[in-house]
Amino acid sequence: MGQQMLLSLAREALLLMILASLPPIGASLVVGFCMSLLQATTQIQESTLSVVPKLCAAVLALVIAAPWIGAQLTRFTTQLLLALPSVSA
């Protein structure tokens, strides 16, 4: 297994990590912005008010994106396991 292949696998693993974390982080960002806008409009200055909606949005995004995330992780794991025999060579 050459250095180029290891770098390629590491790059793909990092990219997969970023892509798999985008749905919950993006949903939390959008809901957090909306809650901040609502709090600024109504002048409610309670910092814990936005935690529950952001948590619910992140869980909902994970539930919706779970099949896609699972398929990507399965594809990467299969690719990684198929590359294992070339480690001993």
C-alpha positions as CSV (number, residue, x, y, z in Angstrom):
1,M,0.0,0.0,0.0
2,G,1.7,3.1,-1.2
3,Q,1.8,6.5,0.5
4,Q,-0.5,7.9,-2.2
5,M,-3.2,5.3,-1.4
6,L,-3.0,6.0,2.3
7,L,-3.3,9.7,1.7
8,S,-6.3,9.1,-0.6
9,L,-8.0,7.0,2.0
10,A,-7.4,9.6,4.7
11,R,-8.6,12.4,2.5
12,E,-11.8,10.4,1.7
13,A,-12.3,9.6,5.4
14,L,-12.1,13.3,6.4
15,L,-14.4,14.3,3.6
16,L,-16.9,11.6,4.6
17,M,-16.8,12.8,8.2
18,I,-17.5,16.4,7.1
19,L,-20.4,15.3,4.8
20,A,-21.9,13.0,7.4
21,S,-21.9,15.8,10.0
22,L,-23.4,18.5,7.7
23,P,-27.2,17.6,8.1
24,P,-27.4,17.9,11.9
25,I,-25.0,20.9,12.1
26,G,-26.8,22.7,9.2
27,A,-30.2,22.1,10.8
28,S,-29.0,23.3,14.1
29,L,-27.5,26.4,12.5
30,V,-30.8,27.3,10.7
31,V,-33.0,26.7,13.8
32,G,-30.5,28.6,16.0
33,F,-30.6,31.5,13.6
34,C,-34.4,31.5,13.5
35,M,-34.6,31.3,17.3
36,S,-32.1,34.1,17.7
37,L,-34.1,36.2,15.3
38,L,-37.3,35.4,17.3
39,Q,-35.6,36.2,20.6
40,A,-34.3,39.5,19.2
41,T,-37.7,40.4,17.9
42,T,-39.5,39.7,21.1
43,Q,-36.7,40.8,23.3
44,I,-36.6,37.6,25.3
45,Q,-33.0,37.2,26.4
46,E,-33.1,33.6,27.7
47,S,-30.1,31.7,26.4
48,T,-31.5,28.3,27.1
49,L,-34.6,28.8,25.1
50,S,-33.0,27.8,21.8
51,V,-31.4,24.6,23.0
52,V,-34.4,22.3,22.7
53,P,-35.4,23.3,19.2
54,K,-31.8,23.0,18.0
55,L,-31.6,19.5,19.6
56,C,-34.9,18.5,18.0
57,A,-33.7,19.8,14.6
58,A,-30.4,17.9,14.8
59,V,-32.2,14.6,15.7
60,L,-34.7,15.1,12.9
61,A,-32.0,15.8,10.4
62,L,-30.1,12.6,11.6
63,V,-33.3,10.6,11.2
64,I,-33.9,11.9,7.7
65,A,-30.3,11.6,6.6
66,A,-29.6,8.3,8.3
67,P,-30.1,6.1,5.2
68,W,-27.7,8.2,3.2
69,I,-25.1,8.5,5.9
70,G,-25.3,4.7,6.5
71,A,-24.9,4.0,2.8
72,Q,-21.8,6.3,2.6
73,L,-20.3,4.7,5.7
74,T,-20.9,1.2,4.3
75,R,-19.4,2.1,0.9
76,F,-16.3,3.5,2.6
77,T,-15.9,0.6,4.9
78,T,-16.3,-1.9,2.0
79,Q,-13.6,0.1,0.1
80,L,-11.4,0.1,3.1
81,L,-11.8,-3.7,3.7
82,L,-11.1,-4.4,0.1
83,A,-7.9,-2.4,0.3
84,L,-6.6,-4.4,3.3
85,P,-5.0,-7.3,1.3
86,S,-2.7,-4.8,-0.4
87,V,-1.3,-3.8,3.0
88,S,0.7,-7.0,3.3
89,A,2.1,-6.7,-0.2
